[in-house]
Amino acid sequence: MNVSVREMRESDIDRILEIERESFSPPWSREAFLLELTKNILAKYIVVEVDGKVVGYGGIWLIIDEGHVTNIAVDKEYRGLGLGNKLLEGLIQLCIDRDIKHITLEVRKSNEVAKGLYKKYGFKECGIRPGYYTDNNEDAIIMWKTIEF
């Protein structure tokens, strides 16, 4: 299995939308991803490929001295292979490369797999956003990580 991480390209959006739809409710639209890639100067997106096939992606906004993870998702058929680790490591590296010392994100209260991934990389639960997710009014857990240089 040949695994690589690279910057997301516009040509990846169709594949990203497939992964997005199976991973999130409600999913982001094509327009949302296109705006992130072409108009949002704060946004950086990466993909993970297995044997040349895009099987996951992650995004982050780099705002002054903070990184805000927007999303991470892996194709259901490729989960459990450590690819979420590769994506999170890639997003953390983007912060390190820019001397950004703090990273934050929101995660569904019920998403134990994602919370476990983030905790593995030193993220701490720091708060709650009540009713954050519009599809079912679920709370989001706010998590933060400080990068040590």
N, C-alpha and C positions, 0 to 999 in steps of 0.2 A: 504494500500500500504506500503510494507516494503522496505525501501530504505537503501542501504549500499554502502560504498566506500571502495575499497581495492586496493592493488597493482595488476597491470596487470600481467598475466601469459602467457607463450607461448601457452597454451591450449585455450586462449581467442582470438587468432589471427584470426581464421575463422570468428568469430562473429564481431570482430573489422573491418575486411575488408568489411563486408556487410554495416556497418555504414559509413565507409570511402567512399565507392563508391557512396552512396546516398548523401553524404555531400560535397564532394570536387571534383573539376576538375582542374588538374588531381589528381586522388587518389594516395596515397602511395601504394607501392607493399608489398606483403608478406615479401620479402627479406628486405625491409626497416624496417618494424616493428621488424622482427627477429634480425636484426643487432642492433637496438635500445635496445632491451631487453637483448641481450646476449653479445654484444661487446662494446657498448658505455657506458663507466663507468660514464659518466657525465649525462646520461639520466635516468629519473624516469618517469614511466607511471602508471596511476591509471585508474580504471574503476568504474562506478556507476552501481549498480544492483537494479532492482525492482523485488521483489518477487523471487530473485535468478537468474533472467535473466539479462545478460549484455546488457545495453541499451545506454551506452555512455562511453567515455574515454577522457583522457587528458594526455598530456606529457609536460615535462619541462627538459631543460638541466640546471644543476647546475654547473656554471663555476665560481670558486673562490668566489666572493662576489655578483654574479648576477645570477638570474634565467631567462631563456629565454623560454617562453611558445612556444612549437612547434605546438601543435594542441589541440583543444577541439571540440568534436562532440557528438551529441545526436541523437539517432534513431528518424526519423521523427514522428513516432507514439507516442513518449514520450516527444516531445518538448512542452514547455509552462507549465511544471510541476515544474520548479525550479531546474531541474537536472543539468543544466549548472552552476548554482550557487554552487551546491555541488561539482562539479568538480573543479571549480575555487578556491573555499575555500580549497579544498584538496591540490591543487598545491601551494597555498599561505602558507598553513601549512607546507608543505615540506621545503619551504624557511625559515620559522620561526624556525623550528626544527634545522636548520643548520646555524642559525644566518646570513642568507642572507638578505640583506636590500633592494635590488633593483630587480625589475622584469620588463622585457620588452617582447614585442611581436609585430608581424605585423598582420594587419587585412585588408581585402579588403576594399577599400574606400566605396564601395556600401553596405557593410554588416552592416546595421544599428542595427540589433538585437544584433550582437556580440559587436559592439562598445558600445551599451547601457549597456550590461552586464559588460564590462570592466570598463566603467565610474562609474557604481554603486559601484564598489570595489576600486575606487580611482585612476584608470589609467588615465593618461592625454595624449592627442595627442601632440607629440613632433616633428614630422617630417614626411616626405614622401619618399618612395622608388619608384621612377618612373618606370613603366612597370615591376614591381616585379613579377606579376603572368603571367606565360608563356602561359597559355591557351588563354588569351584574352588581354594580355599586360596591365591589370588593375594596377593602382597604389596601393601600400600598405601604410596604415597609421601606423607609428611607435608610440607605446604607452609605457609609463613608469609608474611604481608605486614605491614609496618608502614606505617600511614597517616601522612603528613606533613600537618600542619595549617598 
